[in-house]
Amino acid sequence: MPDAILIEKLELLTRIGVTAEERAHPQRITVSLALEPRAGLSSLVDCLENSVDYVQVCGAVKAVAGTGERHLIETLAEEIAAELLRRFPLRAVEVEARKFVLPDTEFVGVKIRRETK
């Protein structure tokens, strides 16, 4: 298993849903991330500049979620993955997004993995 930085259940507010009524108000979404840095964790030498700053990662994810409206949680996950791979020195990222909308479920969600080319 490759080295990874984990961020679990980052809470976001975003306008998402198939119907206009569902998108009318921001909804709570949680996102969990597994960030696979280009450099292994053993090469960091206890220096933040050699790693991926997870504070900045969380800010980037919140910025993506805070812009626009989406119909699908799948779209949000794709946009988050693309932004993180574009902005940070990552080999790969896993994004799990959870939405809390169905009364008889704990959550509905998606999980994707994207890699740099």
C-alpha positions in Angstrom: 0.0 0.0 0.0 1.4 3.4 -0.9 2.0 6.1 1.6 -1.0 8.4 2.1 -2.2 11.4 4.0 -5.8 10.9 5.3 -8.5 13.6 5.9 -11.7 12.1 7.2 -15.2 13.6 7.0 -14.4 17.1 6.1 -17.8 18.9 6.4 -18.9 21.1 3.5 -21.9 23.1 2.5 -22.8 23.0 -1.1 -25.8 23.4 -3.4 -26.3 19.9 -4.8 -29.3 17.9 -6.0 -31.3 16.8 -9.0 -34.2 19.1 -8.3 -34.2 22.9 -8.0 -35.8 22.5 -4.6 -33.0 20.3 -3.4 -30.4 22.9 -4.7 -32.3 25.8 -3.2 -30.4 25.6 0.1 -26.8 24.5 0.8 -26.7 20.9 2.0 -24.2 19.2 4.4 -21.8 16.9 2.6 -18.8 15.1 4.1 -15.7 14.4 2.1 -12.9 12.0 3.1 -9.6 12.0 1.2 -6.6 9.8 0.8 -3.8 11.8 -0.7 -0.8 9.9 -2.2 2.1 12.3 -2.4 4.6 12.1 -5.2 7.4 11.7 -2.6 7.0 9.0 0.0 6.4 10.0 3.6 9.8 8.7 4.7 11.5 11.4 2.6 9.8 14.4 4.2 12.6 15.0 6.8 10.0 16.5 9.2 9.6 19.5 6.9 6.2 20.7 5.8 7.6 22.1 2.5 8.4 18.5 1.5 4.8 17.3 2.2 1.3 18.2 1.2 -0.2 20.9 3.5 -3.5 19.4 4.5 -4.8 22.8 5.7 -4.4 24.1 2.2 -6.0 20.9 0.8 -9.1 21.5 3.0 -9.3 25.1 1.9 -9.2 24.0 -1.8 -11.9 21.4 -1.2 -14.1 23.9 0.5 -13.6 26.4 -2.3 -14.6 23.8 -4.9 -17.7 22.9 -3.0 -18.6 26.6 -2.4 -18.8 27.5 -6.0 -21.8 26.8 -8.3 -24.4 24.2 -8.2 -24.3 20.5 -9.2 -26.9 17.9 -9.8 -24.7 14.9 -8.8 -22.4 14.1 -6.0 -20.3 12.2 -8.6 -19.6 15.6 -10.3 -18.5 17.1 -7.0 -16.1 14.2 -6.3 -14.6 14.5 -9.8 -14.1 18.3 -9.5 -12.4 17.9 -6.1 -10.1 15.2 -7.4 -9.2 17.3 -10.4 -8.4 20.4 -8.4 -6.3 18.5 -5.9 -4.3 16.8 -8.6 -3.8 20.2 -10.3 -2.7 22.1 -7.3 -0.7 19.7 -5.1 2.2 17.4 -5.7 0.1 14.2 -5.6 0.5 10.9 -7.5 -3.1 10.0 -6.7 -6.1 11.0 -4.7 -9.1 9.1 -3.4 -12.3 11.1 -2.8 -15.3 9.7 -0.9 -18.2 12.1 -0.8 -21.3 11.4 1.4 -24.7 13.1 1.2 -27.4 12.8 3.9 -30.7 13.0 2.1 -32.5 9.7 2.2 -34.5 9.1 5.4 -33.9 5.3 5.6 -30.2 5.5 5.1 -27.2 6.8 7.1 -25.8 8.3 3.8 -25.5 7.9 0.1 -22.1 8.5 -1.5 -19.5 7.9 -4.1 -15.8 7.0 -3.9 -13.4 7.6 -6.7 -9.6 7.3 -7.3 -7.8 9.5 -9.8 -4.1 9.5 -10.7 -1.8 12.0 -12.4 -1.0 11.1 -15.9 
